[in-house]
Amino acid sequence: MSEQSNETTPVSTLIKRFGPIQIASWRLMMEKHQDFMVQFERGFGRRHGLTLNEFDTLINSDPEKPVRQRDLLRSMVLSRSALSRLLGRLEARDLVIQSPDPDDQRGVLVTLTEAGAQLREEAAATNAEIIMAGFAGVSEDEAENIFALVSKIRPVPVPDPAEVGEPGGDETGEPGGGPAPGEEHSS
């Protein structure tokens, strides 16, 4: 009787067998990213009582000087309201202080407290530990190669078919979505 494995084949492996290697490589990077995110969530939660977004807020805050809330928002993938709630939780834990920006009264400055700076340092060490453990089987030269290869990947915006004059721009079936303004439709 054969023993069955409960592990599923990663999608990247299936794509590598049947599809373009570029798509399989992208999928593999996403799978590895997710694996790391799970470890970060566990490590930050268990060791420091932080969520990923809370860690991200602390690590993007300058321990030496205040940072504008809008600058934090630019470096994170959160809505303005979600960041405000998150900063409120960190402030309630005495990790940050929020104050009006003296240069722009509509703005808010975020300053790490001493406890926030200490927790930032401790969580950054956990972050590095998780990354280094994940790269344990990779030499420094191989890591340099990975860095160089990943740096070559450039997302290119996909053009809108209506902008490039492809058929199907609208219900007329005319390339680019029909006649130009001011032109009559001729049959």
C-alpha positions as CSV (number, residue, x, y, z in Angstrom):
1,M,0.0,0.0,0.0
2,S,1.5,3.4,-1.0
3,E,1.6,6.2,1.5
4,Q,-0.1,9.4,0.3
5,S,1.4,12.8,1.1
6,N,-0.9,15.5,2.4
7,E,1.3,18.2,0.7
8,T,0.0,19.8,-2.4
9,T,2.2,20.6,-5.4
10,P,2.9,24.4,-5.4
11,V,1.2,26.2,-8.3
12,S,4.6,27.5,-9.4
13,T,5.8,23.9,-10.0
14,L,2.7,23.2,-12.1
15,I,3.1,26.3,-14.1
16,K,6.8,25.5,-14.7
17,R,5.7,22.2,-16.2
18,F,3.0,23.5,-18.4
19,G,3.5,27.3,-18.9
20,P,6.1,30.0,-19.4
21,I,9.0,30.0,-16.9
22,Q,8.5,33.7,-16.3
23,I,5.0,33.2,-15.0
24,A,6.2,30.2,-12.9
25,S,9.1,32.3,-11.5
26,W,6.7,35.1,-10.6
27,R,4.4,32.7,-8.9
28,L,7.3,31.1,-7.0
29,M,8.3,34.6,-5.7
30,M,4.8,35.2,-4.5
31,E,4.7,31.8,-2.8
32,K,8.0,32.5,-1.0
33,H,6.7,36.0,-0.1
34,Q,3.6,34.4,1.5
35,D,5.8,31.9,3.4
36,F,7.9,34.8,4.8
37,M,4.7,36.8,5.7
38,V,3.4,33.9,7.7
39,Q,6.7,33.7,9.6
40,F,6.8,37.5,10.2
41,E,3.2,37.5,11.5
42,R,4.0,34.7,13.9
43,G,7.4,36.1,15.0
44,F,6.2,39.7,15.5
45,G,3.0,38.5,17.2
46,R,4.6,36.0,19.6
47,R,7.7,37.9,20.4
48,H,6.5,41.5,20.3
49,G,2.8,41.6,20.3
50,L,2.8,43.3,16.9
51,T,0.9,42.8,13.7
52,L,2.7,43.1,10.4
53,N,1.2,46.5,9.8
54,E,2.2,47.7,13.3
55,F,5.8,46.5,12.6
56,D,5.7,48.2,9.2
57,T,4.7,51.4,10.9
58,L,7.4,51.2,13.5
59,I,10.1,50.3,11.0
60,N,9.1,53.1,8.7
61,S,9.3,55.6,11.5
62,D,12.5,57.4,12.1
63,P,13.7,56.8,15.6
64,E,15.6,60.1,15.6
65,K,12.9,62.5,14.4
66,P,9.2,62.7,13.8
67,V,7.7,61.5,10.5
68,R,4.7,63.0,8.8
69,Q,1.7,60.7,8.8
70,R,1.3,61.2,5.0
71,D,4.9,60.1,4.5
72,L,4.1,56.9,6.4
73,L,1.1,56.4,4.3
74,R,3.2,56.6,1.1
75,S,5.5,53.8,2.3
76,M,2.7,51.5,3.4
77,V,-0.2,49.7,1.8
78,L,-2.9,51.0,3.9
79,S,-5.8,53.5,3.6
80,R,-5.6,56.8,5.5
81,S,-8.3,55.7,7.9
82,A,-6.7,52.3,8.5
83,L,-3.4,54.1,9.3
84,S,-5.1,56.5,11.6
85,R,-6.7,53.6,13.5
86,L,-3.4,51.7,13.6
87,L,-1.6,54.8,14.9
88,G,-4.3,55.2,17.6
89,R,-3.6,51.6,18.8
90,L,0.2,52.2,18.8
91,E,-0.4,55.5,20.7
92,A,-2.6,53.7,23.3
93,R,0.3,51.3,23.8
94,D,2.6,54.3,24.4
95,L,4.7,53.4,21.3
96,V,4.1,56.6,19.3
97,I,3.0,60.1,19.9
98,Q,0.8,61.9,17.4
99,S,0.9,65.7,17.3
100,P,-0.1,68.5,14.9
101,D,2.6,69.4,12.3
102,P,3.6,72.9,13.1
103,D,4.4,73.5,9.4
104,D,1.1,72.3,8.2
105,Q,-1.8,72.3,10.7
106,R,-3.7,69.8,8.5
107,G,-0.9,67.3,9.0
108,V,0.1,65.0,11.8
109,L,3.6,64.2,13.0
110,V,4.3,60.7,14.4
111,T,7.1,60.3,16.9
112,L,8.4,57.1,18.3
113,T,8.4,57.0,22.1
114,E,11.4,55.5,23.9
115,A,9.4,52.3,24.3
116,G,8.4,52.4,20.5
117,A,12.1,52.9,19.5
118,Q,13.1,49.9,21.7
119,L,10.4,47.7,20.3
120,R,11.3,48.8,16.8
121,E,14.9,47.7,17.4
122,E,13.8,44.3,18.9
123,A,11.3,43.6,16.1
124,A,13.9,44.6,13.4
125,A,16.2,41.9,14.9
126,T,13.3,39.4,14.6
127,N,12.8,40.5,11.0
128,A,16.4,40.0,10.2
129,E,16.5,36.6,12.0
130,I,13.6,35.3,9.9
131,I,15.1,36.6,6.6
132,M,18.5,35.1,7.4
133,A,17.0,31.8,8.4
134,G,15.1,31.7,5.1
135,F,18.3,32.4,3.2
136,A,20.4,29.9,5.2
137,G,20.9,27.7,2.2
138,V,21.9,30.6,-0.1
139,S,25.5,31.8,-0.3
140,E,26.4,35.5,-0.4
141,D,27.3,35.2,-4.1
142,E,23.9,33.5,-4.8
143,A,22.1,36.2,-2.8
144,E,24.0,38.8,-5.0
145,N,22.8,36.9,-8.1
146,I,19.2,36.8,-6.8
147,F,19.3,40.6,-6.1
148,A,20.7,41.3,-9.6
149,L,18.1,39.0,-11.3
150,V,15.1,40.4,-9.4
151,S,16.3,43.9,-10.1
152,K,16.0,43.2,-13.8
153,I,12.3,42.6,-13.5
154,R,10.3,45.7,-14.6
155,P,6.5,45.8,-14.5
156,V,5.3,47.5,-17.7
157,P,1.8,49.0,-17.7
158,V,-0.7,47.1,-19.8
159,P,-2.1,49.5,-22.4
160,D,-5.9,50.0,-22.5
161,P,-7.2,48.5,-25.9
162,A,-9.1,51.8,-26.5
163,E,-5.9,53.8,-26.1
164,V,-3.9,51.8,-28.7
165,G,-6.7,51.6,-31.3
166,E,-7.5,47.9,-31.0
167,P,-10.8,46.6,-32.1
168,G,-13.5,46.2,-29.4
169,G,-13.0,49.7,-27.9
170,D,-16.8,50.1,-27.7
171,E,-20.0,48.6,-28.9
172,T,-19.5,49.9,-32.5
173,G,-16.6,47.5,-33.0
174,E,-14.6,50.4,-34.5
175,P,-10.9,50.4,-33.7
176,G,-10.2,52.8,-30.8
177,G,-13.9,52.9,-29.9
178,G,-15.5,54.4,-32.9
179,P,-15.0,57.5,-35.0
180,A,-13.0,60.4,-33.6
181,P,-15.0,63.3,-32.2
182,G,-16.4,65.4,-35.0
183,E,-16.2,62.6,-37.6
184,E,-19.3,61.0,-39.0
185,H,-19.7,57.3,-39.1
186,S,-19.7,56.1,-42.7
187,S,-21.0,52.7,-43.9
